[in-house]
C-alpha cells in the first residue's frame, strides 16, 4: 500500500519539529498543531481545497450507497 499525502504543512526550514497534537476547527477550515518547539501553529485550508474535499466525500458517499 502506498502512502498518500493530501496536504503538506510547512513552517520554516531550519528546524525539525515532532508533532505532539493536531486539532481541527468545528468548520474544518483550520488545523492547529502543537509540537516540541513550544509553539502552536494554525493553518488555514484554502477554499479550493475544502471544495475538492467536499466533492470527494460526496463521491465516496454515493459509491457506498450503491
N, C-alpha and C positions, 0 to 999 in steps of 0.2 A: 504494500500500500504506500502510495506517495504522500508526503506531507504537503499540504496546500496552505498557502498564505493568502488571506483575503485582504489584510491591511498590514502595513508596516508603520509603526510609530517610532519616530526618531527625535531625539533631543541632544544636540551636541555631538561631538565626535571624539572627544578626548578621554572620556571615562566610560567604563562598562558598569552597568548597574544590575543588581539582582532584584527582580520584581518580587515584592512580598504580598501585594494585594492589587486587585482590579475591581472596579465597580462601574456600572452603567447608570446614567440618569434615568428617571422614570419614562422619559420620552425617547430614549435611545439616541439622543443627539450628542451626548458627551460620554467620554470614558475618563475615569480618574484612575491614576496609577500611583502606588506607593512603592518606594524602593529603599535599598540600603544606603542611599545618599542623603537620607534625612530630608527629602523633599517630596512634595506631591505634585504630580503633573496632570493637567486637564487637557484632553484632546477633544476637538470638535470634529464630528463627521461632516463631510461635505454633503449638501443636499442631494447631489447626483448619486453619491454612494448610498444614501438612505433609500432613494427611489429604486436603485438597482436591487438592493437587498429586499425591498418590499415586493418587487416583481418576482424575484427568485422564490420567496416564501409563498407567493400566490401559486406559482407553477408547482411547487412541491405539494401544496395542499390539494391542488387539482389532481395531481398524479395519485395521491393517497386515496382520493375519493373514488377513483376508477375501480 
